[in-house]
Amino acid sequence: MHERLPLSFVSGTFGALLLTTTALAATGTPVATSTKAGHAHPTITRRPAPQKTAAAPIAGVLDGSNGETVTVRGHHVADGTSARYMNKSVYLGPLGNRDTLDTPYSIMGVTHDVVVNQQIRNLNDLAQYLPSVQLEVRGDPNTSRPQSRGFEADVVSNSRLDGLNVVSTTPYPAEWIDNLQVLNGLAGAMYGPENPAGVFEYTLKRPTDRRTERLSVGVDSIGTPTVNGDISGRVGRNGWFGYRLNLLHADGTGYTQGSWMRREMVSGDFDIHLDDKTVIELDASHYTYDQRGDAPAFGILATGVGGTKLPEAPDLSNRLAPEWSGYHMETNTFLAKIKHEINKDWSFTLGGLYQDAARQSFGVTDTLCDGSATCHGLTGSNGWFTSKATATTTADDFRVGSNMAYVNGRVYTGPIRHDLVIGTNGYMMGNYNPVAAVTSSQTLGTYNMYGASPSSGTQPYYRGRYKSSSVTSQSFIVGDTLRFDRHWSIMGTLSWSWIDQQGALNAKSPLRKTFSTSAAFSPTTSLMYKPTDNQTLYFTYGRSVEAGPVTPNSGSYTNTNIALPIAHSEEYEVGYKLRYQKIQVNVAGFRITSPYALYVPAANPTGCTALTNCQTYTYGGTQRNYGVEAQISGEVLPNLSVLAGMTWLDAELVDAATPSLNNKEIVGAAPLQASTLLDYRLPATLGAFASRWAFNAGVHYMGNRAANVTNTLHTGSYTTLELGTRYAFRVARFPWVVRFGVSNATNERYWASVYTGAPSGTSGAASSLYAGLPRVYHFTFSAEF
């Protein structure tokens, strides 16, 4: 990006750099180690860790981005076999690492042990274990857009990697991360402008304190061999330099004959301990994802499907797309942080990230028939669809630069303790589009999703690239948590945000400003009461701003390529948390409102006389969601771990400008969603051989979702089952594990995702459907040295 950086971005970064150099100049202590490693269980380090007292800075800057104090134990425990499914601490961005009982938010997570034991290959599969979360399939099951509590996230503001903004709509390998943490609800006061879809925080694997070489070899049916090597350790005096190298290669047939998938990843994560108070983290990765012949989306026209119901979802073990149809995606990510403890009460964190997520899309566009003449009277309700191949000229490259700079400290005013934060965070994103199509649109014919698939046509191509839009967002943040005694606390966080949006009408047009605002205000305040040390009752109120969506470049709208003003969302939340022995329970009730953008007939259609469908893109109502969610995690018995939850949700459009849409269900928001994952290890009393076995089972339920804005079509509910087992043994003192599992064991046919075809957070006339995967088998063999 060659444009001049906004003043707020430059001043925030310069101030953070000045703070860094000043603090470093004042330090000169010997080298020590971080307690952060890549596994979600307690650690025993072989080198002295920084000494911390009860008054240590709340950020815990040397303990890792996700707030988990992690270490590597000896070789006697294989990776993931302890099935630790509970997090006692979470990461809250500028507020740092906090005990879950001291956080007045509903925060749910998928730990490292879940990722390993369930043989998860992509981030989409993580969402099924969180009852308030969906990852909407976009393109294929490895590419998605996050959704929480019925609100859809945008491309960048709701997703973070170690606290820094990243693109959400590009594939990531599950082998790359340690865990997923989702903060449900509004978080604009801590993270800056974002949709009320919460915060999706992915935590990278970090260097371990002891040298570890781990090799995993696996295969997924029908046949995608996978090899993953993970090497970690520390070198130098007192282990001042930590390294972690992670390599992945998978290449073979996907879940249906005639398909093909390739995944390749290389990443390096390094820790440099300048002294016992300062650590620099450096991370770089490259991920390539290719797929051909996988199932496409099915579009729903505004005129419906020629019937009163959707067709039954197809069996994806039968191929539904030409062998040349698919995607090629490459994602490069570079991240750097410096963390420093100034003294026992003050610390700071400074970080930056750059990411380039490029994609080539050459899939087909399938549309369910509506019984019209173009479909020869055939209807989508019976499974008929038309198929086309078009060289899409939508965005094919997302480039993001994000930053953070936080100072955390602790002071006392009499008996009241203040945990303070002051800082800034933000991002810049540029979108790039192809200039034009090279191949013309191809009509592949009319087909039935339960019969033969399209096989004609050729792969479409496009040419060139131009910058189509950019958005810059930077926020200034202050916060204070006042602890009056061991029972009562108040937490408040305020942010002021600067947003600048620009767009181009086409490849020949320069970028022009579409919207800009300064010092947009987002406050959040919470009251916490702890009747005992292991219980917390809380009430949270928050308001948050978010960047307005942009009207598509189309001549049928009166405000083409204009961003709507910032939206203001509001939330009320009350919750209860309990930790008893090795079990944690979270319950929360919430009400969230946010402006809802849609297309309405133009009030004064000046200049639209030549158009057949002149509309104005505007805020035309309010999305009002309220509900109750609950989750339990941990060990309910000495050998039985559980991760289970349920969410009841009422998501509606109210005060709609279009009367026919008033009080309608939001497309894709399930009224009931639930999941249960159980992991049972046979007890030692059964003998050495039997006690090495473990078994797991997961049940996932999704309620009946609206499939169009008028609510005349619904997806129906579905339930899927996953089963698995593992056997852990030792070879020459080293732990080895064999895992076997099957997802969708009953081969349920269901619609996995449904969403409107308009921009994020908006409602257009059309919707898109993606079918769920068929039964898939997974086998993995892991050895640790």
N, C-alpha and C positions, 0 to 999 in steps of 0.2 A: 504494500500500500504506500503510494508516494504522496498522498495528500498530507497537508499539515495537521499535526495532532491538535485536538482541542486543548484550550488553555487549562481546563480542569484536569485533564489526563496528564499533561506535562507537569503541572505544579504539584499534583499528588505524588507522582513518581519521583520528582526531584526532592521533595521534602522527605520522602522515605529514604532515599539514598543518602541524604545529608545526615539523617538520624543514624543510619547504619554505620557510616564512617566515624561519626562521633563516638558511638558506643564501642566500636571495635578498638578505637584508639585508647580507650580507658581500660582495656582488658589485657591480661598477660599471664594467665594461669595455665597449668599443665593440661595435657590432653587427657580426656576421659571418653566415655562411650554413651551412646543413646541406648535407651531400653527398648526401642522400637524394633520389631522384627516382623516377619511375614506370617505369623501364626496366631490364631485367636485363643491362646491359653497362656497361663502365667509363665514367667520366664525366670531362669536362674542364670545370671551373667557370670562370666569368668573374669571380668574386669570391674573395677570399682565404678559405680554409676555416680552421677552428680548428686551431692547431698542436698536433700530438700526437707524442709521442716513443714509443719502444718500451715505456715504462712507463706508457702511458696506461691509464685504467681499462678493464677487460675488457668492460664493458657496452657501450662504444661508443655512448653514449646519443644522440649527434647524427647517427648514421649510419642511422637508420631502424629500424623494429621488426623487420624480417626479417633484419637482419644483412648485407644486401647493400650494398656501397658502389656506389651507382648514380649515373650522371650522364647528362646528355643530350649527345650528340655533335652535330655540325653537321647541316645539312639533307641532307647527302649520303647518309645511310643511312636508309631507310624503316623504320618501326616493325616489329620482328619479323623482318625479312628476313635478319638475320645468323644466325638459328636457334641462339642460345646456350641450350643445354639443360642446362648444368651449373651448380650452385651451389657456390661455394667457401666460403661461410659460411652459418651457420644461426642462428636465434634460439631460445634456450633459456629463455625467460621470465625468472625471477629471476637466472639466470646470465648473461643478456645475449647479445651477439653473439659467436660463436666460429667459428673455422675448423673445417670439417667434420672435419679430421684430428685436432682436439683435443676431439672429442666422443665419448664411449664409448657411443654409442647408434646404432641403425639409423635414419637419418633420410633420407627420400626426398622428392622435390619435383617439382612441375610448374611450370616457369618461365613468365614472361610471354610469351616468344616461342612456346611451345607453345600457350598460350591463343589468341594472335592467329592463328598460322598454321593451326591446326586449326579455326578459326572456332567455338570453343566458346561455347555460349549459356547453359549452366547448370552448376552445380558438380558434378552427377552425372557429367558427361562427363569430368571431370578424373580420376576414380578409375580409369578403365581403363588409365591409364599407370603405375599403381603396383601392383606384383604382389602386395603383401600387403594391399591395401585393396579394400573394396567399399563402395558407398553404396547401401544397401538402398532400393529404391523404396517410398515410402509415399504412396499417393494417386495420384501420376502421376510421370513421369520427372524433374520439376523439384523434387520434394520427397523427402527421403531421411533415413535414419539411418546414420551412419558405422559402419564395421566394419573392424577391423584384426587380422590374425593369428587370425581366427576368433572374435574376441570382439566383441560388439555394444556400441556406445557408448550412453550414456543421452541424455536430451534436451538437457542443457546442459553437464555437467562436462567432456566431452572435446573440445568445440569452442570455438575462440577466434578473435577478430578483433583483430589487433594485440596479442595477449597477454591479452585480456579475454574472459570467458565470454560466449557468445551461444547462442541457440536453434539446434539442429541441424535440427529438423524443420519448418523454414519455407523457402520457396524464396528463393534469392539469384541475381542475374544474374552471369554470368561477367565481363561488362563492368565490374563494380564493383571487382574485385580485381586485384592485380598478379600474385600467385602463390599456390600452395598448398604447404605444407610439412607432412609427417606424421612425427611421432616414433612409431615402432612400439614397442609394449611398455609397461611400467609407468612412470609418471611422477608418482606421487602425492607423492613426496618434494619435487618442485619445484612442482607445481601443485595440491596438495591432493587430497581424496578424489575418485576417479574410477574408472570401469571400466577393466580392463586392455586397452582398445581403442586405447590410444595417445592422442596429442594432434594434432588437426586444426587447424592454424594457418593462417588466411587473412590475407593482407596487403593492406591498402588501397593504392590508388594515391595518391601524394603529389605535391605541387607540384614542378614541374621548374624547373631553374635558368634555362633560356631560355624565352621565350614560345612556346607551341605551340598551334595550333588544328588539331584532327584531326576529320575528318568521315568516318564509315563508313556506307555504305548497302548493305543486303543483302537477301536473300530466301532462305527455306527452303521446299522443296517440302512440301506441294502449293502453298502460297503464303502465307507470313507475312512481309510486308515489314518491314524493320527499319532504323531510323535511330538512329545513336549519335554524339553530339557530345561531344568531350573538349577542354576549354580549360584551359590551365595557364600559369603564369608567376609572376613576382615584381614587386612595385612598391615604391616608397619608396626612401629613401637606402640604398644598398648592398643593396637587395632585401630589406629586413627583413620584408616581408609577402608570403608565398607563398599562392597560391590554385590550386585545381583544381576545375572545375565539370564534372560528368559527367551527360549527359542521354541517355535511352534511350526509344524508342517502337517497339513491335512490335504489329501487329494483323492477324490474318487466319486463314486455314484452317490447321489443324495437319497432322499426318501422315496423316490420313484424311478422306475426304469427309464433310461433315456435322458436322465438329468446328470448334472455334473457340478461339483463344488470343490473349490480350492481355497484353503486358508493358510496364510504364511505370516508369521510375526517374529520380529526380533526386537528386544527391548533391553536397555541397560539402565540400572538404577544405582546411584552412587551416593555415599555419605562421606563427607570430609569433615572431621572433627578438628577444628582449629585449636580448641582448648576444651576444658570441661564445661564451658558455658555456651559454646558456639558451634553450630553445625551447619554445613552447607549441603543441601540435597540437590542432586542433578539427575534428571531423567530424560531419556530419549527413546522413542519407539517408532517402528514402522509396521503397519498391518495392511496386507493385501487380501481382499475378499472377492472371489469370482464365483458366479453361479449361472447355470444355464438350464433351461427346461423346467424350472420350478413353477408352481402354481401362480397365476396372476390374480389381480383383484377383479371383482365384478362390480361394475358401476350400476347404480340405480337411477334411472331418469326421473325427472320431476313428474312425468306422467305415470309413474309406477311400474309395475311388472306384469300388467295385464291380468291381475288377479288380486285376491284379498290377503295373500300371504306370500312370504318369501319361499323360494324352493328349499328343499332339504339340502344341507351342505354336501358337496361332493366328496367322494373318497379320493384323497390326494395320493394314494398309492398308484392311482391311474393318472398318467401324465395328461395335463390340460393345456400345455403350451408347446410351441415348436422348440426343437432342440437348440436353435440359435438364440432364443429369447432369454434375456437375463440382464446382469449387471456386472460391472467391473469397478471396484472401489479401492482406493488407496488412502490411508490416513496416516499422516506423520505428526507426531506430537513431541514437543520439547518443553521441559519444565525445569525451573530453578527456584530454590528457596534458600533463605538464610534465616536461622533462628538463633536468638541470643537472649540469655538471661543476664540482665544488667546487674541485679542483685537478688536477694531472696524474695523481694516483693514486686519487682518490675521486669518485664521482658518485652521483646518485640519480634515480629515475624514479617519478613518481606519476601514477596514471591512474584513470579511472572511466568506466563505460558504462551506458546505460539503453536497453533495447530492449522494444518492444511488438510481438509477432507475433500478429496476429489472423487467424482463418480461419473461413469459412463452408463447411460441407461438406454437399452435397446430392447425393451420388453414390448409386449402386446397390450392393447387396450381392449378389454372385454366389457360389453354392456348388456345387461339383462333385457330381453325383449319386452315390449309393452303392448304387444298385440297389434301394432300398426302395420301399414302396408310394407314399410321397409323391412319388417321382420316376417313378412308373408303371413301375418295373422298369428304367428307363434307367440307364446307368452313365457316370460321369465319365471313365473310361478311353477311352470313345468320343467324348468331347467334350461330353456333355450336362451342363447346369447349370440350377439354378433361380435366378431373379432377383427381388429385392425392393427396394423403395425405402422407407427409414426415415429419419425426422428424427433424426439421431444427437445424443445429449446428452453425448458425450465432450467433452474440453477443446477450447474454441474460441478461447482467448486465453492466451498465455504472456507474462508480464511479468518481465523480468530486469534486475537491477541488479548489476553486478560491479565489482570494484576491484582495484588493485594498488599496492604501495608498496615499493620496493626500494632499498637502499643497497649499492653495490658499491665495493670498494676493493682495494688491493694493498699488502702489507707483506712484509718479509723477516725471516727469523730465520736469521742466518748465510747460508749459500749457498742456502737453501730459499726459494723464492718462494711466497707465499700469495695466491691470488685469492679474496677473501671476498665473501659476500653475506649480508645479513640483511634480512628483509622479511616482508610479509604479502600474501596474495591471497585472494579468495573471491567469493561471489555470493549473491544472494537471488532466488528465483524463486517467483512465484505463478501458479497455474493457475486459470482461470475456465471454468465450464461453463454451458450453457443450463439454464434452470430446468425446462422441459418441452417436449415436442413439441406442435406445433399441428396438424399433419396426422397422421392415423393411418397405420400401416404398410400398404403396398400390395404385393400379390403380382402381379408382372408376368408370370409364367408360366415355362415350361420351354423352353429353347432349346439349340441346338447351336452351339458356338463357331466352327464352320466354315460356318455358314449365316447365316440372317437374324438380325439383332440385335433386342433389345427396343426397342420404339418407343412403347409405351403409357405410362400413368402421368403424374403431374404432379410438379413440383418440390416436395419436402417442406420444411416450415418448422418452426422452433422459436422459443421466446420466452424473454426474460429472461436474467439472468446472475447467478451467485453464485460466490464464491471457494471452490473445492473443495479446494485443498491449497496448501501452501507448504513450501519447504525453504530453510534458511539454512546456508551452509558458509563457514567462515573458517579460514585456516591461518596459522601462524607458521613461518617458514622460516629456517634457517641453513645455510650451506654453505662449503666450503673446497676449493680445488684446490691441492694441493701439488706443485710442480715441483722435483724434486731435481736434475736436470740435463737435458740436451737429449734424453735417452732415456726417463727414467722419471718418471711422474706418478701421483698418487693423487687421486681426486675423491670427496668425500663430501657428501651433502645430507641433511638431516633436517627433518621437518615435524611439527608437532602441530596437530591439526585439531579444530574444534568444529562439530558438526552438530545441527541442530534441524529436525524434520519434524512437520508438522501436517496434519490432514485433516478433512473434513466428510463425514458419511454421505449427506446430501442437501441440497437447497436450504434446508430449514428447520432444519438442524442447524448449530450454531456450529463453528468450527475447534477441534479438540482435539489435544493432543500425541500423536503416534503413535510417536515415538522421539526420543531425545536422548542425546548423548554428548559428553564433554569430553576434550581433549588426546589424541585418538587418534593413535598414533605411526606414521610411515611413514619408513623409512630406505632409502637407496641408497648404495652404494659401488662404485667402479670402480678398476681398475688398468690403466694405459696404458703401453705400451712402443713407442717409435719407433726401429726399427733405423736408419732414415735419415729425413731431413726430410720425405720424401714418402710415408712408410708409417706405419701405426699398427696395432698389435695391442692388443686390449683385452678385459678380462673385467669384467662388471657383475653385481652381485647387488642385488636390490631387493625390498622388501615395501611394500605399499600398502593403504590402507583405502579403502572405497567405501561410500556410503550404501546401506542395504538397500532392496530393492523393497517396494512396498506391495500388500497383498491387495486385489483389486477389491471394489467395493461390491456384494456379492451375498450372498443369504441362504444359499447352498449351501456356505459356508466357515465354519469354526469361529473363524477369526481375521480377520473382515472389517475392512477399513480399518485394519489394524495394520502398521506397517513392521517388517520383519525387522531384527535387529541388524546392525551394520556387518559387512561381509565383508572378509576379509584375503586379498589376492592375493600371489603370490610368483613371482619370475622369476630365471632364470639365463640369461645371454647372453654369448657369446664372438664376437668379430668381427675383421675385417681390412679396412683401407681403404688404397687406393693412388691416388695422383694422379700421372699421368705425362703431361707436356706439357699437352694440353688434354682429357685423358680422366680420369675418376674412376671407380673401381670400389669397390663396397661388398659385403661378404659377411658374413652373420651367422647363427649357430645359436642357438636359444633353446628354453627350456622354461618354460611359464607355467601356474600352477594358480590356480583361483578357485572359491569356493563356487558351487553351482548350485541355484537355487531351482525347486521344482516342487510339484505338488499330489499329496498322498498321502492315503490313507484315514485318517480321524480315529482315533486310538488309543482315545480315550474320547469318543465322540460325544454328550456331554451337551448337551441342548438341540437336538439335530439329529434327533430322532425323526420329525418331520413332514416332513423333507426326503428326497428320493430320492437325492441324491448328496452327502452330507456329507463334505467333505474339509478337510484342513489344508494351508495354504500354508507351506512351510518349506524350509530348505536340505536338499536330499535327495541330495547327491552332490557331486562335484568335477569341474569342467571342466578337463581336462588337455590342453594343446596343446603340441606341440613340432614344430619344423620348421627349415628352412634357407631363407634368402632371399638374393638377389643382385641387384644393379643396376649397370648401366654407363651413364654419361652423358657427353656432351661431343662433341668433334670427332675421329672416328677417322681421317679424312683431311681435307686442307685445305678441301674443299667438301662434306663428308659429316658431318652431325650425327646422333647416335643417343641415344635414351632407351629402354633395354630392361631387362627384369628378369624373374625367375622366383621363385616361392615354392612349396616343397613343405611340406605341412602335415598333421599327424596330430592331429585334434581329436576327443576322445572324452569321454564321461561315465563316470567311474569311481567305484567305491564308492557306487553308486546305492542309495537306500532301496527303490526299486521294482526287483526283480530283472530284470524284462523289459527295463529300460532300461540295465542295466549294460553297459559297454563298447560303447555305441552311438555312432555318429558324431553330431557336433553338427549340427543342422539348418542348412543354408545355408553351411557352411564347406567350401570347395573343397579337395580334397587336392592339386590342382596348379593353379596360375594363372600365366600368363605373358603378356607383351606386348612388342612391338618397334615403335618408331617411328623411321623413317629419313627424313632430309631432305637432298636432294642439290641443290646449286646448280651449274649449268653453269659451267665455267671460263671465264676471260676470254680464253683462247687461241682460243675459238670465235667471237670477234667481239662487238661491242657489243650487237647484237640478241639473239643466243643466250644471252649471259652474264646476261641479265636474267631468264631463266627458272629456276624451281626446282620440284622435284617431291618429293612425300612419300608415304609408304605406312606404314600401321600394321596390325599383326596382333595380335589379342587372343584368348587362349584361356582358357576356364573349364572346370575339371574337373567330374566328376559329383558332385553334392551330394545329401546326404540331404534328403528333403522332408517327413519326419515323424519323430517321436521314436523310433518303433520300427524305423525304417530299412527298412520294407517298400516304400517308394516313393522313387525318385530322379529327379532332373531330367534326367540325361544331360548330356554335355559339349557344348560348342559352340565354334566359331571364327568370328570376324567380321573383315572386311577393310575398311579405309578407304583411299581414294586421294584425292590432291589435287595441285593445281598452282597456281603464282602467277607473275605477271609484274610486275616493278617497273620503272617508268620515271619520267621527270621532265617536269614542265610548268612553265616559267618558274622554274627553279631549285628547285622544290619536288618532293618525292618522292610518287609515287602508286603504289598497288599494287592489282592485280586478283587475287582469289583464287577458285578453284572447287574444290569437294571433294564427295565422296560417302561417307557412312558406311553401314556394312553393305552394301557394294557387291554382295555375292552374294545379298542378300535372305534371309539365314539366319533361320530361325524357331527361337526358343529361349526358355527361361525365364530372364529376367534376374535375378529376385530370388525367394528363398523364405525364409521365416522363420516362427517359431512365433507364434501369436496371443496369447500371454500377455505380461505386461509385460517390459521390457528385462532381458535376462540370465536369463530364466526359460524354463520349458518347460511349455506347456499341451498339451492333446490336439490342438488344431487348428493348421493352418498356412495361410499365404497365399502365393499365387503371382502374379507379374507377368510378363507376356510382354515380350520385347525389341522395340525399335522396328524397323520395316521399313526398306528402303532409303530414305534421305533425302538430297536434294541441297542443297548450300549454295553461295551465291554472295555475295561481299562486294567492294565497291569502296571503297577508303580513300584519302583525300587529306589531306596534311599541309601546313599553311601557316605 
